[in-house]
Amino acid sequence: MNIPLVDLQSLHKPIEEEILDAVKNVVKSCQFIMGEELRQFEEEFSRYCMVSFSIGTASGSDAIRFCLMALGIGAGDEVITAPNSFIASASPIIQCGATPVFADIEPDNYHLDIKKVEEAISERTKAIIPVHLYGQTVNMGPLYELAAKHNLKIVEDACQAHGAFYNDKRAGALADCAAFSFYPGKNLGAMGDGGLVTTNSQVIAEKIRMLSNYGQKQKYYHDELAFNSRLDSMQAAILRIKLKYLDEWNEQRRQAAEYYNHILRETSLHLPQSVDRNHHVFHLYVVRYPKREQLLKYLQQKGIGAGIHYPIPIHLQKGLGNLGYKKGDFPITEKACDEVLSLPIFPGITKGQQDYIAQNILDFEKSNLPV
Ligand SMILES: *Cc1c(COP(=O)(O)O)cnc(C)c1O
């Protein structure tokens, strides 16, 4: 059996005609940049997230960068984020002239450890970027208190959490502003790059529109120097179709995660917490295992597309070497990076596929001494 980490082919199959029609309409309209499809998608995504404003951008990375810039963050400022995330939770901080400061994580849910965040705060700290990693929202309550106490802004990295909840609010509605990515493999993915900012602040929304569209409100009147980073109409049209299915797809992911938790309970893998906490949308189903490399190799030989998210923590990435971090700075993060393993999960994954994966994990454990 061959099971990819993410099966976009089978996800798209039942909606292919609908998507092609939407694409055809954009081709006919010749409105490729801005225009009606984008306006409608932004409105629909705002309604979905229960926020006042959505602004499309060219990528999730740009969405994070514009959030920071809209909050006035720049040279000399520090922004605290998680070191166990994708690089783009940190690189936009540098791109806007500020310095990323990392804090270690909690070993069970892979989110920032609030005590470590407090220790990392200096007089230069301006904001925190909590990452709703793997599709589960960060426990925001303590973060709100900390931010209020130190007068800090919060930017959600919601790039893996489309549709997740924190209490009765969705990811995207939990902070000053939030960044989403529509990279194809995300829970809501375009067919190319794309991103978006959500916010309830009109001031932030207007600022981000300027930043993403050459600093112009009116064509050729550039009130400030800015960027070209927009969500194009073709992607917006495709995303409008896919947004209609997002809740259904997330439910399928959650059910698949619950089934994994059940069929893997006899293994010695460390499994994710209950799927009920905050409506985890399982962008990834991540287990931990001390002999991760051996298990990964074994599963790959059996045709199972397991993955690692992420093998190298951000603070040890070569590209960020000049920040001066070293191995041992964030031991819980570093241990997690050595042990995490993502099992295939996607809407439509079958019990047969999951059983095959679980069976292979059991076989692997039987052929290996207990750790
Ligand atoms: C995907 C992702 C991003 C960046 O999104 P792009 O659209 O690829 O720029 C940022 N943060 C996290 C946690 C992500 O998973």
PDBQT file of the ligand as one rigid body, heavy atoms in Angstrom, charges set to zero:
ROOT
HETATM    1  C1  LIG A 401       2.844  27.440   6.281  1.00  0.00    +0.000 C 
HETATM    2  C2  LIG A 401       3.244  28.201   7.465  1.00  0.00    +0.000 A 
HETATM    3  C3  LIG A 401       3.668  29.536   7.407  1.00  0.00    +0.000 A 
HETATM    4  C4  LIG A 401       3.967  30.276   6.145  1.00  0.00    +0.000 C 
HETATM    5  O1  LIG A 401       3.080  30.247   5.145  1.00  0.00    +0.000 OA
HETATM    6  P1  LIG A 401       3.525  30.459   3.617  1.00  0.00    +0.000 P 
HETATM    7  O2  LIG A 401       2.213  30.682   2.958  1.00  0.00    +0.000 OA
HETATM    8  O3  LIG A 401       4.208  29.223   3.161  1.00  0.00    +0.000 OA
HETATM    9  O4  LIG A 401       4.388  31.663   3.550  1.00  0.00    +0.000 OA
HETATM   10  C5  LIG A 401       3.928  30.194   8.600  1.00  0.00    +0.000 A 
HETATM   11  N1  LIG A 401       3.804  29.579   9.778  1.00  0.00    +0.000 NA
HETATM   12  C6  LIG A 401       3.428  28.290   9.880  1.00  0.00    +0.000 A 
HETATM   13  C7  LIG A 401       3.305  27.666  11.232  1.00  0.00    +0.000 C 
HETATM   14  C8  LIG A 401       3.155  27.549   8.734  1.00  0.00    +0.000 A 
HETATM   15  O5  LIG A 401       2.816  26.264   8.837  1.00  0.00    +0.000 OA
ENDROOT
TORSDOF 0
